[in-house]
Amino acid sequence: RKVIPAQPEKRAWPIAATGSDQERGTPGKTGTGHCIQPAKFKFPRRGAFEVAVYDESTLSSAVVFSKYKQHEFPVGDSCIWLPLARFLFQLAVDNDRDALLTQLSEFCGAHHIYVRLLKIAERRSESTRIGGRLTKSLRDLDAKARSGEPSELSQALQRVSFNIKCWEVQEAEKRLAQLNHLLQRVQSAAEKLDRGYVQIGCEEFD
């Protein structure tokens, strides 16, 4: 009887991750063959960082800037100031801080930083005084901007609580300028039509 020696068992050794696998952060595959040491990953990437702010009273936080996600350094002041201003406005609304709200409004107006404030105010429209006032005045401003009446829109802008400077106010001011320009053209065309300049008056409506 012929004795056949036992064959050594083949083991599955880890194969190092490929370049595409390393970019995706996936582990290496397994297969048969010689042993290859798995690639070492560095996380986060060298030079990556995030800037975050926290509110201890409400335990809320926000990421002001993340080089890890953007893959580049901040481009311009707005990359930093806009998310920071959004967080500070939320802080002022949540805690009914009139002085902070006024300072933020002045700073944002001077640096042309416009935050969408209505959504922030609506979250606290029933729980804080500032949230309720801002929600009411900004909703009224939006309604008057949609109506297309320049005088009503101008009055709504004057009634905005805390004389706030935000994205909604900026858009309303643009809308008011457009309406006033159209009104002047209509009035100019009507005057020319009254004087008998029919063709010139009709050209104002083109």
C-alpha positions in Angstrom: 0.0 0.0 0.0 1.4 3.4 -1.1 1.4 6.2 1.6 0.7 9.7 0.3 2.0 12.5 2.5 -0.5 15.1 3.6 -0.4 18.4 1.6 0.2 21.6 3.6 -3.0 23.7 4.0 -3.1 26.9 2.0 -3.7 29.9 4.2 -5.4 33.1 3.1 -3.1 36.0 3.7 -4.2 39.6 3.7 -3.3 41.5 0.5 -2.4 45.1 0.8 -5.1 47.6 -0.3 -4.6 49.2 -3.7 -4.3 52.9 -4.3 -8.0 53.3 -4.9 -8.8 51.3 -1.8 -6.5 53.5 0.3 -8.3 56.6 -0.9 -11.7 55.1 0.0 -10.3 53.9 3.3 -11.4 50.2 2.6 -9.3 47.4 4.0 -7.3 45.1 1.8 -8.7 41.9 0.3 -7.7 38.3 1.2 -6.3 35.7 -1.1 -3.7 33.0 -1.4 -0.1 33.7 -1.9 2.8 35.3 0.0 2.1 37.5 2.9 2.0 41.3 2.3 1.8 43.7 5.2 -1.5 45.7 5.1 -1.0 49.4 4.4 -1.2 51.7 7.3 -3.8 54.5 7.2 -3.4 57.9 8.7 -6.7 59.5 9.9 -7.3 62.3 9.8 -5.1 63.4 6.9 -2.0 65.4 7.8 -2.8 69.1 7.8 -6.6 68.5 8.1 -8.4 70.5 10.8 -11.9 71.7 11.9 -12.9 74.8 13.7 -16.0 74.4 15.9 -17.9 76.6 18.4 -20.0 75.5 21.4 -22.8 77.0 23.5 -22.6 75.6 27.0 -26.1 76.8 27.9 -27.9 74.8 25.2 -25.1 72.2 24.5 -25.3 73.1 20.8 -22.4 73.3 18.5 -21.5 74.2 14.9 -18.6 73.6 12.6 -17.3 77.0 11.4 -14.8 75.5 8.9 -13.5 72.1 8.1 -10.4 71.7 6.0 -11.0 67.9 6.2 -14.2 68.2 4.2 -13.3 71.2 2.0 -9.8 69.9 1.1 -8.6 73.5 1.0 -7.9 76.5 3.2 -10.7 79.2 3.6 -11.2 81.3 0.5 -12.3 84.8 1.7 -13.7 86.0 4.9 -17.2 84.7 4.2 -16.1 81.1 4.6 -15.5 81.8 8.3 -17.8 84.7 9.2 -21.0 83.4 7.7 -21.3 80.1 9.6 -20.0 81.8 12.7 -22.6 84.6 12.4 -25.3 82.0 11.9 -24.3 80.3 15.1 -24.1 83.5 17.1 -27.5 84.7 15.8 -29.0 81.4 17.0 -27.3 81.9 20.4 -28.8 85.4 20.7 -32.3 84.2 19.7 -32.2 81.2 22.1 -31.1 83.2 25.1 -32.9 86.5 24.4 -29.7 88.6 24.2 -30.7 91.9 22.7 -27.2 93.4 23.0 -25.6 90.5 21.2 -28.2 90.7 18.5 -27.6 94.4 17.9 -23.8 94.0 17.8 -24.2 91.1 15.3 -26.5 93.1 13.1 -24.1 96.0 13.0 -21.1 93.8 12.3 -22.9 91.8 9.6 -24.2 95.0 7.9 -20.7 96.6 7.8 -19.1 93.4 6.4 -21.9 92.4 4.0 -22.6 89.2 5.8 -26.3 88.2 5.3 -27.7 85.2 7.3 -31.0 83.6 6.6 -32.6 84.6 10.0 -36.2 83.7 9.5 -35.6 79.9 9.9 -33.5 80.6 13.0 -36.2 82.7 14.6 -39.0 80.3 13.7 -37.4 77.6 15.9 -37.9 79.8 18.9 -40.9 81.8 17.8 -43.0 80.6 20.8 -40.3 80.1 23.4 -38.3 83.3 23.3 -39.2 87.0 23.0 -36.7 87.7 20.3 -37.7 84.7 18.3 -41.3 85.7 18.4 -40.7 89.3 17.3 -38.3 88.5 14.6 -40.6 85.8 13.2 -43.5 88.1 13.0 -41.7 91.0 11.4 -39.8 88.9 8.9 -42.9 87.1 7.8 -44.7 90.4 7.4 -41.7 91.6 5.3 -41.9 88.6 3.0 -45.6 89.1 2.5 -45.2 92.8 1.6 -42.4 91.9 -0.8 -44.7 89.5 -2.6 -47.5 92.0 -2.8 -45.5 94.3 -5.1 -46.6 97.5 -3.3 -43.6 99.8 -2.8 -45.1 101.9 0.0 -46.2 98.9 2.1 -42.8 97.2 1.6 -41.0 100.3 2.7 -43.1 100.5 5.9 -42.5 96.8 6.5 -38.7 97.4 6.3 -39.0 100.2 8.9 -40.9 97.9 11.2 -38.3 95.0 11.2 -37.5 94.3 14.8 -34.1 95.4 16.2 -33.3 97.1 12.9 -31.8 93.8 12.0 -29.5 93.2 8.9 -30.0 89.8 7.4 -30.6 88.0 4.1 -34.4 88.6 4.2 -33.9 92.3 4.7 -31.3 92.5 1.9 -33.7 90.7 -0.5 -36.6 93.0 0.5 -34.4 96.1 -0.1 -33.5 94.8 -3.6 -37.2 94.1 -4.3 -38.1 97.7 -3.2 -35.4 99.2 -5.5 -36.9 97.1 -8.4 -40.4 98.2 -7.7 -39.5 101.9 -7.4 -37.6 101.7 -10.7 -40.6 100.1 -12.4 -42.9 102.7 -10.8 -40.8 105.6 -12.1 -40.8 104.1 -15.6 -44.6 103.8 -15.5 -45.0 107.3 -14.3 -42.7 108.6 -17.0 -44.5 106.7 -19.7 -47.9 108.0 -18.5 -46.6 111.6 -18.6 -45.4 111.2 -22.1 -48.7 109.7 -23.2 -50.5 112.6 -21.7 -48.4 115.0 -23.7 -49.2 113.1 -26.9 -45.9 111.4 -27.3 -47.5 108.0 -27.9 -44.6 106.2 -29.5 -42.0 107.5 -26.9 -44.4 106.6 -24.1 -44.9 103.1 -25.3 -41.2 102.6 -25.6 -40.9 103.0 -21.8 -42.8 99.8 -21.4 -40.4 97.8 -23.6 
